[in-house]
Amino acid sequence: MSELIHLETERDGPVLIIRLAYEKGRNSLTAEMRQSLQSVLRDIGDDRSIRSVYLCGKGESFCAGGDLNMLQVASSPWAVRRRFRHLNTILLPLMTLDRPVVCGVQGYAVGGGMGLALTADVVVAAESAKFMAGFFRLGAVPDIMTMYSLPRLIGMARARNFLFGNQTMDAKQARELGLAVEVVPDAELHDRGLAMARELAEGPAEVMGLAKQIMLRTFENGLDDMYLYEELGQAMAMSSVEFKEGLSALVEKRKPDFISAVAADPVSNGLPPSISPDSAKKGHS
């Protein structure tokens, strides 16, 4: 992995912690941070020991959104296109990651920062959390997948009212609308968010990832198509090591150990047994 700038990572057992780390700029989405995120997300795919992700921000705010210094000098159509093509290599892999993602939000999640938080499967908010639209204050269209995620989470009418009114949503409102699953004191945020990520990692994380990818298709497909996706998904799930472990544990009346079951599978990383993820990256056979 290349050197990370404005971003930190840390392992906590099966959980990968991704921490936005540009406190001076309230963790705004600088080009360096986006490049670092791209590198981290690319590497997650080959490491099956990572079973969930905890995304958070360092300091008093989660993310202030777009880097204003960059926007002042890079707003031409071609610069915007390049930026969006790069963002596409971050947002889609994060939203469709085949393992659960938990996001902890404290302080401000503004514009694209809010959009980034909403790519997670589970959002836990500190009492200080404030979700702000802010796009129309700049005369900009909401981006970072905000117009995809927000209507699906809180409904189209509420999303329009929130975005067009440049509104701010506090932690309590986010919880009431289902944007956040839980509100905790600021001092407890990262412990709680990490505990949620650990809990998900200890479950059938890869099968959850499969279900997540199917659910993302819900609003674009009809009943027949969704039934077919469920059928194919179930066929895949029931052929997995995680299903075998879960079923055995239920029959044997014990707690399932999905992590050990996957680790013991010789092809759990999708590669032949003779090839490790590290050697594959280097092109070794």
Rosetta blueprint (number, residue, H / E / L):
1 M L
2 S L
3 E L
4 L L
5 I L
6 H L
7 L E
8 E E
9 T E
10 E E
11 R E
12 D E
13 G L
14 P L
15 V E
16 L E
17 I E
18 I E
19 R E
20 L E
21 A L
22 Y L
23 E H
24 K H
25 G H
26 R L
27 N L
28 S L
29 L E
30 T L
31 A H
32 E H
33 M H
34 R H
35 Q H
36 S H
37 L H
38 Q H
39 S H
40 V H
41 L H
42 R H
43 D H
44 I H
45 G L
46 D L
47 D L
48 R L
49 S L
50 I L
51 R L
52 S E
53 V E
54 Y E
55 L E
56 C E
57 G E
58 K L
59 G L
60 E L
61 S L
62 F L
63 C E
64 A L
65 G L
66 G E
67 D L
68 L H
69 N H
70 M H
71 L H
72 Q H
73 V H
74 A L
75 S L
76 S L
77 P H
78 W H
79 A H
80 V H
81 R H
82 R H
83 R H
84 F H
85 R H
86 H H
87 L H
88 N H
89 T H
90 I H
91 L H
92 L H
93 P H
94 L H
95 M H
96 T L
97 L L
98 D L
99 R L
100 P L
101 V E
102 V E
103 C E
104 G E
105 V E
106 Q L
107 G L
108 Y E
109 A E
110 V E
111 G L
112 G H
113 G H
114 M H
115 G H
116 L H
117 A H
118 L L
119 T L
120 A L
121 D L
122 V E
123 V E
124 V E
125 A E
126 A E
127 E L
128 S L
129 A L
130 K E
131 F E
132 M E
133 A L
134 G L
135 F H
136 F H
137 R H
138 L H
139 G L
140 A L
141 V L
142 P L
143 D L
144 I L
145 M L
146 T H
147 M H
148 Y H
149 S H
150 L H
151 P H
152 R H
153 L H
154 I H
155 G L
156 M H
157 A H
158 R H
159 A H
160 R H
161 N H
162 F H
163 L H
164 F H
165 G L
166 N L
167 Q L
168 T E
169 M E
170 D E
171 A H
172 K H
173 Q H
174 A H
175 R H
176 E H
177 L H
178 G L
179 L L
180 A L
181 V L
182 E E
183 V E
184 V E
185 P L
186 D H
187 A H
188 E H
189 L H
190 H H
191 D H
192 R H
193 G H
194 L H
195 A H
196 M H
197 A H
198 R H
199 E H
200 L H
201 A H
202 E H
203 G L
204 P L
205 A H
206 E H
207 V H
208 M H
209 G H
210 L H
211 A H
212 K H
213 Q H
214 I H
215 M H
216 L L
217 R L
218 T H
219 F H
220 E H
221 N L
222 G L
223 L H
224 D H
225 D H
226 M H
227 Y H
228 L H
229 Y H
230 E H
231 E H
232 L H
233 G H
234 Q H
235 A H
236 M H
237 A H
238 M L
239 S L
240 S L
241 V H
242 E H
243 F H
244 K H
245 E H
246 G H
247 L H
248 S H
249 A H
250 L H
251 V H
252 E H
253 K L
254 R L
255 K L
256 P L
257 D L
258 F H
259 I H
260 S H
261 A H
262 V H
263 A H
264 A H
265 D L
266 P L
267 V L
268 S L
269 N L
270 G L
271 L L
272 P L
273 P L
274 S L
275 I L
276 S L
277 P H
278 D H
279 S H
280 A H
281 K H
282 K H
283 G L
284 H L
285 S L
